[in-house]
Amino acid sequence: MIELKNARSLALKKPDLADLVGHIDRTPAGHTVKGMYVAGILDALDARKVRRPDFRVQAFRDYPLRQYMELLLDAAVTLYPSQPIRSALVSLGKLAIPTFASSIVGGVIMGTVGRSWDIALKCVSKGYQISLRPGNAVVTNAGPGRAVLQLREVWNFADSYQVGVVEGLLEWCDLQGTVKPRVLGPCDVDLDIEWSEWGSYSRRDRETESNASRGVALD
């Protein structure tokens, strides 16, 4: 077992981490996130044998967004200690879809999406609307192999963690692609998404490469 690190205490010596802690402090206190996403991070920690606080989470209950963001930072510095913090948040975000799909609630929702990118894109806006209060996502400029995801009032690291979430969704749908953030404000970010088919690149090959590149700390 490894211990869950406290990012806020580490921020005293790491300016880039201190910036993100400050971002949490600037997040409006009344913003919330659904428990299923909190549970997803806890499940990811459990799968990697990280000792963390023991508490139960209800999937459809609203939890303080600030507390969730603290958990995201703690998980990122624990699982990816050798990466810059924003890269660590991207890596953590890529775990969100497969971890979510392995849960009971997530399995039902992702079963509806299947591996269809078109369906996934159509569900994205509704997903953000349900999961974050407030929070909004709109898919624009959609065309062959490209789209823009406009995130508004999304405080939970839209330029890093949310990049990883979309990258993970691309992989889930058997696509390879890039997600580039354009920061418009502290909670407003446009994600420029481009993708193409994997072709003969198998899911097993992809998962092997992905696990190797993430460098998750297991001991």
N, C-alpha and C positions, 0 to 999 in steps of 0.2 A: 504493500500500500504506500502511496505517496500522499503527502499532506497538501490540501488546497491552500495556495498562497494568497496573501492579502495584498492586492494590487495597490490599495491606497497607501499602505505603509511603504511599499517599494517605491512609490512615486516621489518620495522625499529625495531620492538620489537619481531619478530618471526623469528629465524634463519632458520627454515625449509622452511618458505615462502620466506625468502631472497634468499635461494639457487635457488628456482624456478624463482624468478625475475632475478637473475643473468643468469640463463639458457636462459631466453627470450633475455637478452642483448647480449648473445653470438650467438643467432640464426642469420644466414646470412640475411642481410637486404633485399636482392633481392628475398627471398622465398615468395611464395604466396599460397593462399587457395581460392577455389571457394566460391562465395557468398552464395550458398545454405547452407553451413555449418555454416557460420556466422549467417544466418537467423535462423537456427535451434536453436542456443543458445538464440537469441533474442526471439524466440517463446516460449522457455522453461521459460524464465524470465517473459514474458507476462502472461503465463498460471498460474504462481505463484504470480501474482500481484506485481511484482518488478518494481519500477520506474527506468527507464533506459534512456539513451540518445535516442532521437527520430531521426532516420535516416533510409532511405530506402536502401535496399540491392538488387542488381540484382543477380539472381541465378547463372548465368554462367560467371559473371565477376570475375576477379582475384583481391583479396584484400591482403594487406600485412599480412604475417603470424604472424609477431610480434604483430600486433594490435589484431588479432584473439586470440593469446595466452594470451594477457592482459585481454581480455574479458572472456576467460575461467577461469582464476584465480579469477577475480572479481566475476563471477557467482558462483564459487565453495565456496568462503569464505562467500558469501551472503546466499546461499541456505543451506549450511551445516556448520554453524559456530561452532558446537560442535565437528566436526570430525577433525582429523589430515589432513593437506592439501592434501596429496597424496590420502588418503581414500576419501576425498571430491571430488577430480578429478575423481576417479573411479566411485563414485556415479553419478557424472555429466555425465560421459561417457555413463552410462547405460540409460540415458534419450535420447541419440542421435537417436537411431533407431526408437522408437515410435514417437518421435517428428518429425523426418524427414518424416516418413510415413504419418503423418497427414497433410503435406503440399501438394500442387498441384504437384510440381515436384517430391517430394519424393514418393507420392502415386503412380505415374506412374512407377517409378523405383522399388519400393518394391512390386508393383503388379506383376512385372516380376519375382521377386524372390519367391513371395508367402511365404510359411512357410517352404520351402525346404532348409535344411542346405547344401546339396550337391551343389545346385545351388548357394547359398550364398557364399560358399567357392570358387567356380569358378569365381564369380564376384568380389571377394575381391581385387585381384591384379589390375584389371582394375579400380576399384573404387579409390584406392589410387593414381594410375597413373593420373587419371583425376583430382582429387581433389587437389593434392599437386604438386607444381612445384618448385624444383624437389621433388621427393618422390617416394618410390618404396616398394612394398610388394609382397612377393612370398610365396606361400603355399608349404611346403616340408614335407617329412616324413609322408604323409597322410596314415592312416590305420584305421581299425575299432576302432572307439571311440577316435581317437587321430590325431593330426596334429601339425605342427609348422608353425607359421606365422612369416616370417623374414621381419622385418621393417628396411628399410635403408633410410637414409636422411629424416627421419620423426622426426622433432624437436618438434612437438606439443605434448609433454609429453607422449612419447611412452610407458613408464614404468608405467603409471597410467591412464591417460585419455583414451588411446587406449585400455588398459585392460578392462575398463568399457564398451567401445564401443563393443568389442567382446563378453563380458558377456551379454550385451543387445541383441546382435544378436542371441546368443544361446537361450535366453528366447523367442525371437521373433519366433524362429523355434521350439518351444516346446521341448527344450532340457535343461537338467541340466548339469552343468559342472564346470570346473575350468580353469582359465587362469593365468599362472604364467610367469612373465617376467624374462628374463635373459639379463641383461644390458651388452652390448658389447662396447658401447661408448656413447657420448652425444646424438647422433641421430640414433644409431643402436641398436635395441633390438629384441631378439627372444621371441615370445610369445608361450609357450607350452600350447596347448589346449587339454583338455580331456573332453569327454561328454558321456551322456547316455540318454535314453528316460525318459520322465517324468512319464510314466505309467499312473496310475489313478489320478495323481495330476493335478487338473484342472487349466486352465488359470486363472479363477477367484480366486482360492485359492492362486495361485502364485502371482497375482497382489496385493492381499490384504497383503500378507506377505512382498512383495517387498516394498510397500509403507510404511509399518510400520517400516521396517528395515532402510529405507533411512533417516527418520526423517527430512523431508524437512521443513524448517522454513516458516510458512505461516503467521505469525503475528509478 
